[in-house]
Amino acid sequence: MIDIKSKLVLSILAKESDDGSYKIVEVSDIIMALPKHFRMDSEAVKHILTHLERQDMISIKYDDDDVYCLAVLPYGFEVLETEKPRRPKTKENTINWKNFFILFSSAFFGAVVGAIVCFLFFKFL
Protein backbone atom coordinates (compact mmCIF):
# COMPACT_ATOMS: atom_id res chain seq x y z
CA MET A 1 0.00 0.00 0.00
CA ILE A 2 1.27 3.40 -0.91
CA ASP A 3 0.50 6.82 0.48
CA ILE A 4 -1.89 9.30 -1.13
CA LYS A 5 0.72 11.55 -2.74
CA SER A 6 2.61 8.63 -4.28
CA LYS A 7 -0.65 7.19 -5.57
CA LEU A 8 -1.58 10.54 -7.13
CA VAL A 9 1.80 10.82 -8.85
CA LEU A 10 1.52 7.22 -10.05
CA SER A 11 -1.95 7.84 -11.45
CA ILE A 12 -0.72 10.95 -13.30
CA LEU A 13 2.13 8.93 -14.78
CA ALA A 14 -0.25 6.12 -15.73
CA LYS A 15 -2.43 8.60 -17.63
CA GLU A 16 0.65 9.87 -19.48
CA SER A 17 1.93 6.44 -20.49
CA ASP A 18 -1.20 4.32 -20.57
CA ASP A 19 0.35 1.75 -22.92
CA GLY A 20 3.41 1.14 -20.74
CA SER A 21 5.91 2.71 -23.11
CA TYR A 22 8.56 5.21 -22.07
CA LYS A 23 7.48 8.85 -22.06
CA ILE A 24 9.36 12.04 -21.33
CA VAL A 25 7.79 13.83 -18.38
CA GLU A 26 8.80 17.06 -16.69
CA VAL A 27 8.50 17.42 -12.95
CA SER A 28 6.69 20.75 -13.38
CA ASP A 29 3.99 18.98 -15.43
CA ILE A 30 3.48 16.48 -12.62
CA ILE A 31 3.24 19.29 -10.06
CA MET A 32 0.69 21.18 -12.14
CA ALA A 33 -1.43 18.04 -12.61
CA LEU A 34 -1.68 17.49 -8.84
CA PRO A 35 -4.71 18.87 -6.98
CA LYS A 36 -4.05 22.18 -5.21
CA HIS A 37 -4.04 20.80 -1.69
CA PHE A 38 -1.53 18.09 -2.67
CA ARG A 39 0.95 20.34 -4.47
CA MET A 40 4.60 19.91 -3.53
CA ASP A 41 7.99 21.10 -4.65
CA SER A 42 10.19 19.41 -7.24
CA GLU A 43 12.41 17.73 -4.62
CA ALA A 44 9.41 15.97 -3.09
CA VAL A 45 8.29 14.75 -6.52
CA LYS A 46 11.81 13.46 -7.21
CA HIS A 47 11.76 11.53 -3.93
CA ILE A 48 8.37 10.04 -4.81
CA LEU A 49 9.64 9.01 -8.27
CA THR A 50 12.67 7.36 -6.66
CA HIS A 51 10.42 5.58 -4.17
CA LEU A 52 8.10 4.35 -6.94
CA GLU A 53 11.10 3.05 -8.89
CA ARG A 54 12.41 1.17 -5.85
CA GLN A 55 8.98 -0.41 -5.39
CA ASP A 56 9.10 -1.61 -9.05
CA MET A 57 6.04 0.44 -10.00
CA ILE A 58 7.84 2.59 -12.56
CA SER A 59 11.03 2.29 -14.58
CA ILE A 60 13.22 5.36 -15.06
CA LYS A 61 15.40 5.15 -18.14
CA TYR A 62 17.17 8.45 -17.47
CA ASP A 63 16.70 11.73 -15.66
CA ASP A 64 18.17 15.09 -16.56
CA ASP A 65 17.51 17.79 -13.94
CA ASP A 66 13.71 18.03 -13.92
CA VAL A 67 13.06 15.87 -17.02
CA TYR A 68 12.48 12.13 -16.71
CA CYS A 69 12.10 9.38 -19.27
CA LEU A 70 9.97 6.78 -17.53
CA ALA A 71 7.38 4.09 -17.96
CA VAL A 72 4.79 2.67 -15.59
CA LEU A 73 5.40 -1.03 -15.03
CA PRO A 74 2.60 -3.63 -14.84
CA TYR A 75 2.85 -3.73 -11.05
CA GLY A 76 2.17 0.02 -10.95
CA PHE A 77 -0.99 -0.42 -13.04
CA GLU A 78 -2.01 -3.32 -10.80
CA VAL A 79 -1.61 -1.22 -7.66
CA LEU A 80 -3.82 1.48 -9.14
CA GLU A 81 -6.50 -1.02 -10.18
CA THR A 82 -6.60 -3.14 -7.04
CA GLU A 83 -6.53 -0.33 -4.50
CA LYS A 84 -9.70 -0.81 -2.49
CA PRO A 85 -11.81 2.29 -2.02
CA ARG A 86 -13.02 3.02 1.47
CA ARG A 87 -16.41 1.56 2.10
CA PRO A 88 -19.13 3.91 3.21
CA LYS A 89 -20.93 3.06 6.40
CA THR A 90 -23.78 0.74 5.53
CA LYS A 91 -26.14 -1.49 7.43
CA GLU A 92 -23.96 -4.60 7.16
CA ASN A 93 -20.84 -3.00 8.64
CA THR A 94 -22.53 -1.33 11.62
CA ILE A 95 -22.97 -2.85 15.07
CA ASN A 96 -26.15 -4.83 15.56
CA TRP A 97 -26.99 -3.79 19.12
CA LYS A 98 -29.68 -6.44 19.61
CA ASN A 99 -27.26 -9.28 18.89
CA PHE A 100 -24.57 -7.59 20.98
CA PHE A 101 -26.91 -7.34 24.00
CA ILE A 102 -28.02 -10.97 23.67
CA LEU A 103 -24.43 -12.18 23.40
CA PHE A 104 -23.24 -10.04 26.31
CA SER A 105 -26.10 -11.04 28.63
CA SER A 106 -25.73 -14.76 27.87
CA ALA A 107 -21.99 -14.60 28.53
CA PHE A 108 -22.56 -12.69 31.77
CA PHE A 109 -25.19 -15.11 33.09
CA GLY A 110 -23.07 -18.08 32.04
CA ALA A 111 -20.16 -16.70 34.06
CA VAL A 112 -22.39 -16.11 37.09
CA VAL A 113 -23.82 -19.65 36.94
CA GLY A 114 -20.32 -21.08 36.53
CA ALA A 115 -19.07 -19.16 39.56
CA ILE A 116 -22.01 -20.39 41.68
CA VAL A 117 -21.42 -24.01 40.62
CA CYS A 118 -17.71 -23.76 41.47
CA PHE A 119 -18.50 -22.18 44.85
CA LEU A 120 -20.99 -24.91 45.75
CA PHE A 121 -18.63 -27.64 44.52
CA PHE A 122 -15.73 -26.49 46.66
CA LYS A 123 -17.93 -25.68 49.68
CA PHE A 124 -19.32 -29.21 49.93
CA LEU A 125 -16.07 -30.98 49.15
N, CA, C and O atoms as a GROMACS GRO file, in nm:
protein
  500
    1MET      N    1   0.084  -0.116   0.000
    1MET     CA    2   0.000   0.000   0.000
    1MET      C    3   0.089   0.123   0.000
    1MET      O    4   0.190   0.130   0.070
    2ILE      N    5   0.048   0.220  -0.080
    2ILE     CA    6   0.127   0.340  -0.091
    2ILE      C    7   0.047   0.459  -0.039
    2ILE      O    8  -0.076   0.453  -0.029
    3ASP      N    9   0.118   0.566  -0.006
    3ASP     CA   10   0.050   0.682   0.048
    3ASP      C   11  -0.023   0.759  -0.062
    3ASP      O   12  -0.008   0.730  -0.181
    4ILE      N   13  -0.102   0.856  -0.021
    4ILE     CA   14  -0.189   0.930  -0.113
    4ILE      C   15  -0.109   1.005  -0.219
    4ILE      O   16  -0.142   1.000  -0.338
    5LYS      N   17  -0.005   1.075  -0.178
    5LYS     CA   18   0.072   1.155  -0.274
    5LYS      C   19   0.141   1.066  -0.377
    5LYS      O   20   0.144   1.099  -0.496
    6SER      N   21   0.197   0.955  -0.333
    6SER     CA   22   0.261   0.863  -0.428
    6SER      C   23   0.158   0.804  -0.523
    6SER      O   24   0.186   0.786  -0.642
    7LYS      N   25   0.041   0.774  -0.472
    7LYS     CA   26  -0.065   0.719  -0.557
    7LYS      C   27  -0.111   0.822  -0.660
    7LYS      O   28  -0.139   0.787  -0.775
    8LEU      N   29  -0.120   0.949  -0.619
    8LEU     CA   30  -0.158   1.054  -0.713
    8LEU      C   31  -0.054   1.070  -0.824
    8LEU      O   32  -0.088   1.081  -0.942
    9VAL      N   33   0.073   1.070  -0.784
    9VAL     CA   34   0.180   1.082  -0.885
    9VAL      C   35   0.178   0.962  -0.978
    9VAL      O   36   0.194   0.977  -1.099
   10LEU      N   37   0.158   0.843  -0.922
   10LEU     CA   38   0.152   0.722  -1.005
   10LEU      C   39   0.034   0.726  -1.101
   10LEU      O   40   0.046   0.683  -1.216
   11SER      N   41  -0.080   0.776  -1.056
   11SER     CA   42  -0.195   0.784  -1.145
   11SER      C   43  -0.174   0.886  -1.256
   11SER      O   44  -0.220   0.866  -1.368
   12ILE      N   45  -0.105   0.996  -1.226
   12ILE     CA   46  -0.072   1.095  -1.330
   12ILE      C   47   0.021   1.033  -1.433
   12ILE      O   48   0.004   1.053  -1.554
   13LEU      N   49   0.121   0.958  -1.386
   13LEU     CA   50   0.213   0.893  -1.478
   13LEU      C   51   0.143   0.785  -1.561
   13LEU      O   52   0.176   0.765  -1.678
   14ALA      N   53   0.048   0.716  -1.501
   14ALA     CA   54  -0.025   0.612  -1.573
   14ALA      C   55  -0.111   0.673  -1.683
   14ALA      O   56  -0.128   0.612  -1.789
   15LYS      N   57  -0.165   0.792  -1.659
   15LYS     CA   58  -0.243   0.860  -1.763
   15LYS      C   59  -0.153   0.904  -1.878
   15LYS      O   60  -0.193   0.902  -1.994
   16GLU      N   61  -0.030   0.944  -1.845
   16GLU     CA   62   0.065   0.987  -1.948
   16GLU      C   63   0.110   0.870  -2.036
   16GLU      O   64   0.114   0.882  -2.158
   17SER      N   65   0.144   0.760  -1.973
   17SER     CA   66   0.193   0.644  -2.049
   17SER      C   67   0.100   0.526  -2.026
   17SER      O   68   0.136   0.429  -1.959
   18ASP      N   69  -0.019   0.534  -2.081
   18ASP     CA   70  -0.120   0.432  -2.057
   18ASP      C   71  -0.088   0.300  -2.125
   18ASP      O   72  -0.143   0.196  -2.088
   19ASP      N   73   0.000   0.300  -2.224
   19ASP     CA   74   0.035   0.175  -2.292
   19ASP      C   75   0.162   0.111  -2.237
   19ASP      O   76   0.204   0.006  -2.287
   20GLY      N   77   0.222   0.171  -2.136
   20GLY     CA   78   0.341   0.114  -2.074
   20GLY      C   79   0.471   0.149  -2.143
   20GLY      O   80   0.576   0.096  -2.105
   21SER      N   81   0.467   0.234  -2.243
   21SER     CA   82   0.591   0.271  -2.311
   21SER      C   83   0.656   0.390  -2.240
   21SER      O   84   0.593   0.458  -2.158
   22TYR      N   85   0.782   0.413  -2.271
   22TYR     CA   86   0.856   0.521  -2.207
   22TYR      C   87   0.809   0.655  -2.261
   22TYR      O   88   0.792   0.673  -2.382
   23LYS      N   89   0.789   0.749  -2.171
   23LYS     CA   90   0.748   0.885  -2.206
   23LYS      C   91   0.839   0.983  -2.135
   23LYS      O   92   0.892   0.955  -2.028
   24ILE      N   93   0.857   1.098  -2.195
   24ILE     CA   94   0.936   1.204  -2.133
   24ILE      C   95   0.839   1.293  -2.056
   24ILE      O   96   0.743   1.347  -2.112
   25VAL      N   97   0.868   1.308  -1.927
   25VAL     CA   98   0.779   1.383  -1.838
   25VAL      C   99   0.863   1.483  -1.760
   25VAL      O  100   0.970   1.450  -1.710
   26GLU      N  101   0.814   1.605  -1.750
   26GLU     CA  102   0.880   1.706  -1.669
   26GLU      C  103   0.817   1.709  -1.531
   26GLU      O  104   0.697   1.687  -1.516
   27VAL      N  105   0.898   1.737  -1.432
   27VAL     CA  106   0.850   1.742  -1.295
   27VAL      C  107   0.747   1.853  -1.279
   27VAL      O  108   0.650   1.836  -1.204
   28SER      N  109   0.765   1.964  -1.348
   28SER     CA  110   0.669   2.075  -1.338
   28SER      C  111   0.532   2.033  -1.390
   28SER      O  112   0.430   2.080  -1.339
   29ASP      N  113   0.528   1.947  -1.492
   29ASP     CA  114   0.399   1.898  -1.543
   29ASP      C  115   0.328   1.811  -1.439
   29ASP      O  116   0.206   1.817  -1.424
   30ILE      N  117   0.406   1.731  -1.368
   30ILE     CA  118   0.348   1.648  -1.262
   30ILE      C  119   0.292   1.736  -1.151
   30ILE      O  120   0.182   1.711  -1.101
   31ILE      N  121   0.368   1.839  -1.113
   31ILE     CA  122   0.324   1.929  -1.006
   31ILE      C  123   0.196   2.001  -1.046
   31ILE      O  124   0.105   2.016  -0.964
   32MET      N  125   0.188   2.045  -1.169
   32MET     CA  126   0.069   2.118  -1.214
   32MET      C  127  -0.053   2.027  -1.227
   32MET      O  128  -0.167   2.074  -1.218
   33ALA      N  129  -0.031   1.898  -1.248
   33ALA     CA  130  -0.143   1.804  -1.260
   33ALA      C  131  -0.198   1.762  -1.124
   33ALA      O  132  -0.308   1.707  -1.117
   34LEU      N  133  -0.123   1.786  -1.018
   34LEU     CA  134  -0.168   1.749  -0.884
   34LEU      C  135  -0.279   1.844  -0.838
   34LEU      O  136  -0.280   1.961  -0.877
   35PRO      N  137  -0.372   1.796  -0.756
   35PRO     CA  138  -0.471   1.887  -0.698
   35PRO      C  139  -0.403   1.992  -0.610
   35PRO      O  140  -0.293   1.969  -0.560
   36LYS      N  141  -0.468   2.107  -0.592
   36LYS     CA  142  -0.405   2.218  -0.521
   36LYS      C  143  -0.360   2.183  -0.380
   36LYS      O  144  -0.252   2.223  -0.337
   37HIS      N  145  -0.440   2.109  -0.307
   37HIS     CA  146  -0.404   2.080  -0.169
   37HIS      C  147  -0.300   1.969  -0.158
   37HIS      O  148  -0.256   1.938  -0.047
   38PHE      N  149  -0.259   1.909  -0.268
   38PHE     CA  150  -0.153   1.809  -0.267
   38PHE      C  151  -0.028   1.856  -0.341
   38PHE      O  152   0.061   1.776  -0.366
   39ARG      N  153  -0.021   1.983  -0.376
   39ARG     CA  154   0.095   2.034  -0.447
   39ARG      C  155   0.219   2.026  -0.360
   39ARG      O  156   0.212   2.042  -0.239
   40MET      N  157   0.332   2.001  -0.424
   40MET     CA  158   0.460   1.991  -0.353
   40MET      C  159   0.570   2.045  -0.443
   40MET      O  160   0.547   2.074  -0.560
   41ASP      N  161   0.688   2.058  -0.387
   41ASP     CA  162   0.800   2.110  -0.465
   41ASP      C  163   0.864   1.999  -0.548
   41ASP      O  164   0.829   1.882  -0.535
   42SER      N  165   0.959   2.038  -0.631
   42SER     CA  166   1.019   1.941  -0.724
   42SER      C  167   1.101   1.835  -0.651
   42SER      O  168   1.108   1.720  -0.696
   43GLU      N  169   1.162   1.872  -0.538
   43GLU     CA  170   1.240   1.773  -0.462
   43GLU      C  171   1.151   1.662  -0.408
   43GLU      O  172   1.189   1.545  -0.408
   44ALA      N  173   1.034   1.698  -0.361
   44ALA     CA  174   0.941   1.597  -0.309
   44ALA      C  175   0.895   1.504  -0.421
   44ALA      O  176   0.883   1.384  -0.399
   45VAL      N  177   0.869   1.559  -0.538
   45VAL     CA  178   0.829   1.475  -0.652
   45VAL      C  179   0.943   1.381  -0.692
   45VAL      O  180   0.919   1.265  -0.724
   46LYS      N  181   1.066   1.432  -0.689
   46LYS     CA  182   1.181   1.346  -0.721
   46LYS      C  183   1.194   1.231  -0.622
   46LYS      O  184   1.225   1.118  -0.661
   47HIS      N  185   1.171   1.259  -0.494
   47HIS     CA  186   1.176   1.153  -0.393
   47HIS      C  187   1.066   1.050  -0.417
   47HIS      O  188   1.089   0.930  -0.401
   48ILE      N  189   0.948   1.096  -0.454
   48ILE     CA  190   0.837   1.004  -0.482
   48ILE      C  191   0.870   0.918  -0.603
   48ILE      O  192   0.843   0.797  -0.602
   49LEU      N  193   0.927   0.978  -0.707
   49LEU     CA  194   0.964   0.901  -0.827
   49LEU      C  195   1.069   0.796  -0.793
   49LEU      O  196   1.063   0.683  -0.842
   50THR      N  197   1.166   0.832  -0.708
   50THR     CA  198   1.267   0.736  -0.666
   50THR      C  199   1.204   0.623  -0.586
   50THR      O  200   1.239   0.507  -0.603
   51HIS      N  201   1.111   0.659  -0.498
   51HIS     CA  202   1.042   0.558  -0.417
   51HIS      C  203   0.960   0.463  -0.506
   51HIS      O  204   0.962   0.342  -0.486
   52LEU      N  205   0.890   0.519  -0.604
   52LEU     CA  206   0.810   0.435  -0.694
   52LEU      C  207   0.899   0.342  -0.776
   52LEU      O  208   0.860   0.229  -0.806
   53GLU      N  209   1.017   0.390  -0.813
   53GLU     CA  210   1.110   0.305  -0.888
   53GLU      C  211   1.163   0.192  -0.800
   53GLU      O  212   1.177   0.079  -0.846
   54ARG      N  213   1.192   0.222  -0.676
   54ARG     CA  214   1.241   0.118  -0.585
   54ARG      C  215   1.134   0.013  -0.556
   54ARG      O  216   1.166  -0.103  -0.528
   55GLN      N  217   1.008   0.053  -0.562
   55GLN     CA  218   0.898  -0.041  -0.539
   55GLN      C  219   0.859  -0.116  -0.667
   55GLN      O  220   0.761  -0.190  -0.666
   56ASP      N  221   0.934  -0.097  -0.775
   56ASP     CA  222   0.910  -0.160  -0.905
   56ASP      C  223   0.772  -0.126  -0.963
   56ASP      O  224   0.708  -0.209  -1.027
   57MET      N  225   0.728  -0.002  -0.940
   57MET     CA  226   0.604   0.044  -1.000
   57MET      C  227   0.629   0.124  -1.128
   57MET      O  228   0.545   0.127  -1.217
   58ILE      N  229   0.745   0.188  -1.135
   58ILE     CA  230   0.784   0.260  -1.256
   58ILE      C  231   0.928   0.223  -1.290
   58ILE      O  232   1.004   0.173  -1.206
   59SER      N  233   0.965   0.249  -1.415
   59SER     CA  234   1.103   0.229  -1.458
   59SER      C  235   1.153   0.363  -1.513
   59SER      O  236   1.091   0.421  -1.602
   60ILE      N  237   1.264   0.410  -1.460
   60ILE     CA  238   1.322   0.536  -1.506
   60ILE      C  239   1.442   0.503  -1.594
   60ILE      O  240   1.540   0.444  -1.548
   61LYS      N  241   1.431   0.540  -1.721
   61LYS     CA  242   1.540   0.515  -1.814
   61LYS      C  243   1.653   0.615  -1.790
   61LYS      O  244   1.769   0.576  -1.780
   62TYR      N  245   1.619   0.743  -1.781
   62TYR     CA  246   1.717   0.845  -1.747
   62TYR      C  247   1.646   0.966  -1.690
   62TYR      O  248   1.527   0.987  -1.711
   63ASP      N  249   1.723   1.046  -1.616
   63ASP     CA  250   1.670   1.174  -1.566
   63ASP      C  251   1.776   1.280  -1.587
   63ASP      O  252   1.895   1.258  -1.566
   64ASP      N  253   1.729   1.396  -1.630
   64ASP     CA  254   1.817   1.509  -1.656
   64ASP      C  255   1.753   1.632  -1.590
   64ASP      O  256   1.658   1.689  -1.643
   65ASP      N  257   1.806   1.671  -1.476
   65ASP     CA  258   1.751   1.779  -1.394
   65ASP      C  259   1.604   1.751  -1.362
   65ASP      O  260   1.576   1.663  -1.280
   66ASP      N  261   1.513   1.821  -1.422
   66ASP     CA  262   1.371   1.803  -1.392
   66ASP      C  263   1.297   1.732  -1.506
   66ASP      O  264   1.175   1.743  -1.515
   67VAL      N  265   1.368   1.660  -1.591
   67VAL     CA  266   1.306   1.587  -1.702
   67VAL      C  267   1.338   1.439  -1.684
   67VAL      O  268   1.453   1.400  -1.665
   68TYR      N  269   1.234   1.357  -1.690
   68TYR     CA  270   1.248   1.213  -1.671
   68TYR      C  271   1.194   1.139  -1.793
   68TYR      O  272   1.095   1.180  -1.854
   69CYS      N  273   1.261   1.031  -1.828
   69CYS     CA  274   1.210   0.938  -1.927
   69CYS      C  275   1.173   0.813  -1.848
   69CYS      O  276   1.260   0.742  -1.797
   70LEU      N  277   1.043   0.787  -1.839
   70LEU     CA  278   0.997   0.678  -1.753
   70LEU      C  279   0.877   0.607  -1.811
   70LEU      O  280   0.809   0.657  -1.901
   71ALA      N  281   0.853   0.490  -1.756
   71ALA     CA  282   0.738   0.409  -1.796
   71ALA      C  283   0.678   0.348  -1.670
   71ALA      O  284   0.750   0.313  -1.576
   72VAL      N  285   0.547   0.334  -1.671
   72VAL     CA  286   0.479   0.267  -1.559
   72VAL      C  287   0.481   0.118  -1.587
   72VAL      O  288   0.440   0.073  -1.694
   73LEU      N  289   0.530   0.042  -1.490
   73LEU     CA  290   0.540  -0.103  -1.503
   73LEU      C  291   0.405  -0.169  -1.472
   73LEU      O  292   0.318  -0.106  -1.413
   74PRO      N  293   0.388  -0.295  -1.510
   74PRO     CA  294   0.260  -0.363  -1.484
   74PRO      C  295   0.220  -0.365  -1.337
   74PRO      O  296   0.101  -0.356  -1.305
   75TYR      N  297   0.317  -0.375  -1.247
   75TYR     CA  298   0.285  -0.374  -1.105
   75TYR      C  299   0.225  -0.239  -1.064
   75TYR      O  300   0.136  -0.233  -0.978
   76GLY      N  301   0.272  -0.131  -1.124
   76GLY     CA  302   0.217   0.002  -1.095
   76GLY      C  303   0.072   0.012  -1.139
   76GLY      O  304  -0.011   0.067  -1.066
   77PHE      N  305   0.041  -0.041  -1.258
   77PHE     CA  306  -0.098  -0.042  -1.304
   77PHE      C  307  -0.184  -0.130  -1.213
   77PHE      O  308  -0.299  -0.097  -1.184
   78GLU      N  309  -0.127  -0.241  -1.168
   78GLU     CA  310  -0.201  -0.332  -1.080
   78GLU      C  311  -0.233  -0.266  -0.947
   78GLU      O  312  -0.342  -0.284  -0.893
   79VAL      N  313  -0.138  -0.190  -0.893
   79VAL     CA  314  -0.161  -0.122  -0.766
   79VAL      C  315  -0.274  -0.021  -0.781
   79VAL      O  316  -0.358  -0.008  -0.693
   80LEU      N  317  -0.276   0.050  -0.892
   80LEU     CA  318  -0.382   0.149  -0.914
   80LEU      C  319  -0.519   0.082  -0.931
   80LEU      O  320  -0.620   0.137  -0.888
   81GLU      N  321  -0.523  -0.034  -0.993
   81GLU     CA  322  -0.650  -0.102  -1.018
   81GLU      C  323  -0.703  -0.173  -0.896
   81GLU      O  324  -0.824  -0.175  -0.873
   82THR      N  325  -0.614  -0.232  -0.816
   82THR     CA  326  -0.660  -0.314  -0.704
   82THR      C  327  -0.671  -0.238  -0.573
   82THR      O  328  -0.708  -0.297  -0.472
   83GLU      N  329  -0.641  -0.110  -0.573
   83GLU     CA  330  -0.653  -0.033  -0.450
   83GLU      C  331  -0.800  -0.026  -0.412
   83GLU      O  332  -0.883   0.023  -0.489
   84LYS      N  333  -0.831  -0.075  -0.292
   84LYS     CA  334  -0.970  -0.081  -0.249
   84LYS      C  335  -1.016   0.057  -0.203
   84LYS      O  336  -0.949   0.121  -0.122
   85PRO      N  337  -1.128   0.102  -0.253
   85PRO     CA  338  -1.181   0.229  -0.202
   85PRO      C  339  -1.241   0.208  -0.063
   85PRO      O  340  -1.281   0.097  -0.028
   86ARG      N  341  -1.245   0.312   0.013
   86ARG     CA  342  -1.302   0.302   0.147
   86ARG      C  343  -1.452   0.282   0.137
   86ARG      O  344  -1.521   0.350   0.061
   87ARG      N  345  -1.499   0.187   0.215
   87ARG     CA  346  -1.641   0.156   0.210
   87ARG      C  347  -1.720   0.256   0.293
   87ARG      O  348  -1.680   0.289   0.405
   88PRO      N  349  -1.829   0.304   0.239
   88PRO     CA  350  -1.913   0.391   0.320
   88PRO      C  351  -1.985   0.309   0.428
   88PRO      O  352  -2.001   0.188   0.415
   89LYS      N  353  -2.027   0.376   0.530
   89LYS     CA  354  -2.093   0.306   0.640
   89LYS      C  355  -2.230   0.260   0.594
   89LYS      O  356  -2.316   0.342   0.560
   90THR      N  357  -2.250   0.130   0.594
   90THR     CA  358  -2.378   0.074   0.553
   90THR      C  359  -2.432  -0.012   0.665
   90THR      O  360  -2.371  -0.026   0.770
   91LYS      N  361  -2.548  -0.070   0.640
   91LYS     CA  362  -2.614  -0.149   0.743
   91LYS      C  363  -2.533  -0.273   0.781
   91LYS      O  364  -2.532  -0.312   0.897
   92GLU      N  365  -2.466  -0.336   0.684
   92GLU     CA  366  -2.396  -0.460   0.716
   92GLU      C  367  -2.264  -0.439   0.790
   92GLU      O  368  -2.212  -0.534   0.848
   93ASN      N  369  -2.208  -0.318   0.789
   93ASN     CA  370  -2.084  -0.300   0.864
   93ASN      C  371  -2.103  -0.210   0.987
   93ASN      O  372  -2.007  -0.150   1.035
   94THR      N  373  -2.227  -0.201   1.037
   94THR     CA  374  -2.253  -0.133   1.162
   94THR      C  375  -2.281  -0.237   1.271
   94THR      O  376  -2.306  -0.354   1.241
   95ILE      N  377  -2.276  -0.193   1.395
   95ILE     CA  378  -2.297  -0.285   1.507
   95ILE      C  379  -2.446  -0.314   1.521
   95ILE      O  380  -2.528  -0.223   1.522
   96ASN      N  381  -2.478  -0.442   1.531
   96ASN     CA  382  -2.615  -0.483   1.556
   96ASN      C  383  -2.631  -0.492   1.707
   96ASN      O  384  -2.587  -0.589   1.768
   97TRP      N  385  -2.693  -0.390   1.766
   97TRP     CA  386  -2.699  -0.379   1.912
   97TRP      C  387  -2.783  -0.489   1.975
   97TRP      O  388  -2.754  -0.531   2.087
   98LYS      N  389  -2.885  -0.537   1.906
   98LYS     CA  390  -2.968  -0.644   1.961
   98LYS      C  391  -2.885  -0.771   1.980
   98LYS      O  392  -2.889  -0.833   2.086
   99ASN      N  393  -2.811  -0.810   1.877
   99ASN     CA  394  -2.726  -0.928   1.889
   99ASN      C  395  -2.616  -0.908   1.993
   99ASN      O  396  -2.581  -1.002   2.065
  100PHE      N  397  -2.561  -0.788   2.000
  100PHE     CA  398  -2.457  -0.759   2.098
  100PHE      C  399  -2.511  -0.776   2.239
  100PHE      O  400  -2.445  -0.837   2.323
  101PHE      N  401  -2.632  -0.723   2.267
  101PHE     CA  402  -2.692  -0.734   2.400
  101PHE      C  403  -2.721  -0.879   2.437
  101PHE      O  404  -2.698  -0.921   2.550
  102ILE      N  405  -2.772  -0.956   2.341
  102ILE     CA  406  -2.802  -1.097   2.367
  102ILE      C  407  -2.674  -1.173   2.397
  102ILE      O  408  -2.670  -1.253   2.491
  103LEU      N  409  -2.570  -1.150   2.320
  103LEU     CA  410  -2.442  -1.218   2.340
  103LEU      C  411  -2.380  -1.180   2.474
  103LEU      O  412  -2.329  -1.266   2.546
  104PHE      N  413  -2.383  -1.051   2.507
  104PHE     CA  414  -2.324  -1.004   2.631
  104PHE      C  415  -2.400  -1.061   2.752
  104PHE      O  416  -2.337  -1.109   2.846
  105SER      N  417  -2.532  -1.056   2.748
  105SER     CA  418  -2.610  -1.104   2.863
  105SER      C  419  -2.595  -1.254   2.881
  105SER      O  420  -2.587  -1.302   2.995
  106SER      N  421  -2.590  -1.331   2.772
  106SER     CA  422  -2.573  -1.476   2.787
  106SER      C  423  -2.434  -1.509   2.841
  106SER      O  424  -2.421  -1.602   2.921
  107ALA      N  425  -2.333  -1.437   2.800
  107ALA     CA  426  -2.199  -1.460   2.853
  107ALA      C  427  -2.192  -1.422   3.001
  107ALA      O  428  -2.128  -1.491   3.080
  108PHE      N  429  -2.257  -1.313   3.037
  108PHE     CA  430  -2.256  -1.269   3.177
  108PHE      C  431  -2.326  -1.371   3.267
  108PHE      O  432  -2.272  -1.409   3.371
  109PHE      N  433  -2.445  -1.414   3.227
  109PHE     CA  434  -2.519  -1.511   3.309
  109PHE      C  435  -2.450  -1.647   3.311
  109PHE      O  436  -2.457  -1.718   3.412
  110GLY      N  437  -2.384  -1.684   3.204
  110GLY     CA  438  -2.307  -1.808   3.204
  110GLY      C  439  -2.192  -1.802   3.302
  110GLY      O  440  -2.161  -1.900   3.369
  111ALA      N  441  -2.127  -1.686   3.312
  111ALA     CA  442  -2.016  -1.670   3.406
  111ALA      C  443  -2.067  -1.673   3.551
  111ALA      O  444  -2.002  -1.731   3.638
  112VAL      N  445  -2.182  -1.610   3.575
  112VAL     CA  446  -2.239  -1.611   3.709
  112VAL      C  447  -2.277  -1.753   3.751
  112VAL      O  448  -2.245  -1.795   3.862
  113VAL      N  449  -2.343  -1.827   3.664
  113VAL     CA  450  -2.382  -1.965   3.694
  113VAL      C  451  -2.258  -2.051   3.716
  113VAL      O  452  -2.256  -2.134   3.807
  114GLY      N  453  -2.156  -2.032   3.636
  114GLY     CA  454  -2.032  -2.108   3.653
  114GLY      C  455  -1.966  -2.078   3.786
  114GLY      O  456  -1.914  -2.169   3.852
  115ALA      N  457  -1.966  -1.952   3.828
  115ALA     CA  458  -1.907  -1.916   3.956
  115ALA      C  459  -1.986  -1.978   4.072
  115ALA      O  460  -1.926  -2.025   4.168
  116ILE      N  461  -2.118  -1.978   4.063
  116ILE     CA  462  -2.201  -2.039   4.168
  116ILE      C  463  -2.176  -2.189   4.177
  116ILE      O  464  -2.164  -2.243   4.287
  117VAL      N  465  -2.168  -2.257   4.063
  117VAL     CA  466  -2.142  -2.401   4.062
  117VAL      C  467  -2.006  -2.431   4.124
  117VAL      O  468  -1.993  -2.525   4.202
  118CYS      N  469  -1.905  -2.354   4.090
  118CYS     CA  470  -1.771  -2.376   4.147
  118CYS      C  471  -1.772  -2.352   4.298
  118CYS      O  472  -1.710  -2.427   4.373
  119PHE      N  473  -1.842  -2.247   4.342
  119PHE     CA  474  -1.850  -2.218   4.485
  119PHE      C  475  -1.916  -2.333   4.561
  119PHE      O  476  -1.865  -2.378   4.663
  120LEU      N  477  -2.029  -2.381   4.509
  120LEU     CA  478  -2.099  -2.491   4.575
  120LEU      C  479  -2.018  -2.620   4.572
  120LEU      O  480  -2.020  -2.697   4.668
  121PHE      N  481  -1.946  -2.644   4.464
  121PHE     CA  482  -1.864  -2.764   4.452
  121PHE      C  483  -1.754  -2.766   4.556
  121PHE      O  484  -1.732  -2.867   4.623
  122PHE      N  485  -1.682  -2.652   4.571
  122PHE     CA  486  -1.573  -2.649   4.666
  122PHE      C  487  -1.620  -2.634   4.810
  122PHE      O  488  -1.546  -2.670   4.902
  123LYS      N  489  -1.740  -2.583   4.833
  123LYS     CA  490  -1.793  -2.568   4.968
  123LYS      C  491  -1.830  -2.705   5.027
  123LYS      O  492  -1.808  -2.731   5.145
  124PHE      N  493  -1.887  -2.791   4.943
  124PHE     CA  494  -1.932  -2.921   4.993
  124PHE      C  495  -1.827  -3.029   4.975
  124PHE      O  496  -1.857  -3.145   5.003
  125LEU      N  497  -1.712  -2.998   4.932
  125LEU     CA  498  -1.607  -3.098   4.915
  125LEU      C  499  -1.532  -3.129   5.038
  125LEU      O  500  -1.441  -3.212   5.036
   0.00000   0.00000   0.00000
